[in-house]
Amino acid sequence: MKKNKVDYIKGWGKFASDTEINVDLTAGGSSTVKAKNIIIATGSEPNGLPASTGLATDEKFVVSSTGGLSLDKIPKRMMVIGGGVIGLELGSVYQRLGSEVTVIQHTERICPFLDNEISKNFQNILKKQGMKFKLNTRVVDGVNNKENGVVVNLENVKDSAQEQMEVDVVLVSIGRHAFTGGLDLEKAGLEANERGQIPTNDHWQTKHSHIYGIGDVVDGPMLAHKAEEEGIAAVEHILGEGGHVNYDAIPGVIYTNPEVAYVGKTEEELKAEGTPYKKGVFPFSANSRARTN
């Protein structure tokens, strides 16, 4: 940053106007920054269960992905609510560290955004590693007894059968939402939608053409490399050099063991669209480099 003459101001920023940012400095005091162009890139934070369920996040016994990274000890029993990317990544880590992990997923398969064939094979691999799955299951409510365990009441979405489970830690992994609270958007003449996101056009411009939004605060997959591409494209647009992101070519990765990577459309999406396609499948076990790894 120094080499490129970038000023780094550490603190909490909020709009004073559509060209000014007030910053409460981390070191104390405040500062006002004026700018011709502004990019909002404040990211996202984890969703939690409503307090009415009795399973509000306390980051000790009912944890988000943030709290899941700093538990005091390895729990004997862990429930992961949400069979998506983050839940499976963190859940598989604790499973490898010795926890008995059960994943609760409200649909009939984990990672429903994946190609069906990959999703099923992926689940079978995780099962062989010791992870347990309760599919077509939703959380009704529960009681956080802290050191004495967390009791969770479950319901099958198909036949409404009830079940109760007691675990040491519940990892809530039910997605994320845009982090735009406290930005004082109204002082810049902006407002977030019902999901907290900032509406932008195809060039990441808000309704003020000199204020841009990128990453998790705008629509699209919540991926760091997507945000980076948008950041570059937004700056290119500011400089009058166009700026483009091919959203159909954004890859995704699930950092389990083995890892799962994907890009483009799934077979199911192509079928639904009526798009002709050719299919090829190759087992990694037949690739000597993959076998060695």
C-alpha positions, -999 to +999 in steps of 0.1 A: +000+000+000+028+024+008+045+016-024+014+024-043+007+056-023-025+042-007-035+058+027-048+032+052-071+046+078-081+021+106-115+026+121-152+025+116-165+044+086-199+059+079-213+083+054-215+121+063-226+129+028-224+113-007-188+125-009-176+123+027-169+095+051-166+100+089-142+076+105-142+067+142-105+059+145-094+027+163-066+046+180-091+073+192-106+104+178-122+108+144-113+118+109-133+129+078-123+117+043-135+134+012-136+115-021-147+119-057-155+081-059-164+057-031-166+019-031-187+002-004-171-032+004-182-039+039-188-077+034-212-098+053-219-115+087-234-149+096-271-154+099-284-167+133-315-184+145-342-161+161-340-157+198-375-171+200-361-205+191-340-205+223-309-210+201-296-175+198-259-173+190-237-169+221-204-179+203-197-204+231-223-232+229-244-220+199-218-206+176-215-191+141-186-198+118-167-170+137-172-187+171-165-221+156-129-210+149-122-203+185-138-229+207-120-235+241-120-273+235-130-299+210-167-308+217-176-344+221-208-339+202-214-312+176-245-304+156-241-284+124-273-267+113-270-262+075-254-286+050-238-259+029-202-249+023-192-234+056-211-259+078-194-289+060-160-273+060-160-265+098-180-297+106-155-319+088-126-302+107-141-310+141-150-345+129-113-351+120-104-337+154-126-363+172-160-347+175-192-367+167-207-345+141-243-345+129-254-323+100-290-310+099-302-301+064-338-291+054-335-303+018-331-339+006-294-335-001-264-315+011-251-286-010-282-285-033-264-260-056-239-287-066-244-311-095-266-339-082-241-367-089-213-348-071-234-339-042-244-376-035-208-389-039-196-361-017-221-370+011-211-407+008-174-398+013-182-377+044-204-405+057-175-429+054-154-405+074-179-406+102-201-376+097-238-382+102-266-365+083-303-358+090-318-346+057-353-332+051-351-320+087-356-286+102-349-271+136-380-262+156-365-248+188-342-258+217-327-250+250-291-238+256-281-253+289-245-241+283-220-264+300-248-290+305-254-293+268-277-279+241-310-296+235-324-292+200-359-302+188-361-313+152-389-320+128-390-340+095-403-318+068-420-347+050-439-365+077-436-340+106-420-367+128-404-351+159-370-358+174-348-344+201-310-343+202-286-332+229-251-320+219-223-300+234-220-273+207-244-262+179-227-247+148-253-225+130-244-223+094-275-210+076-260-185+053-248-149+057-263-114+051-249-082+039-232-061+066-245-025+060-257-015+094-242+016+109-231+030+075-256+059+077-265+052+041-293+077+043-268+105+047-255+096+012-291+093-002-288+055-003-308+027+012-304-010+015-330-036+004-348-060+027-317-083+027-294-054+037-278-054+002-271-022-017-288-022-052-263-015-080-264-015-118-243-037-142-213-015-135-216-018-097-228+018-094-255+027-068-281+053-077-253+078-073-229+070-102-198+079-081-207+054-053-200+018-060-208-014-042-189-047-045-187-081-028-211-095-002-230-062+001-243-066-035-261-094-052-244-126-063-224-154-047-207-145-014-171-154-024-139-134-018-126-139-053-159-126-067-155-095-046-119-091-058-130-093-095-157-068-089-133-044-071-109-045-100-138-040-125-153-011-105-119+007-104-115+001-142-149+016-147-140+046-126-109+051-148-131+048-180-116+015-190-148-006-190-147-032-164-162-067-167-169-098-146-181-131-162-204-144-135-209-177-153-172-185-148-168-179-111-156-211-095-165-223-060-146-246-037-156-265-006-124-270+016-132-304+030-111-335+026-113-342-003-120-307-017-150-302-040-146-276-068-172-265-093-177-239-121-205-231-145-239-247-147-248-281-133-263-309-154-297-304-138-296-267-148-288-275-184-316-301-185-341-276-171-330-250-197-332-275-225-295-268-234-278-297-253-247-309-235-221-337-235-211-353-202-178-368-192-168-384-159-133-392-148-123-409-114-095-391-096-083-426-085-071-431-121-049-400-120-015-408-105-009-373-092-043-373-074-036-408-061-002-397-047-018-367-030 
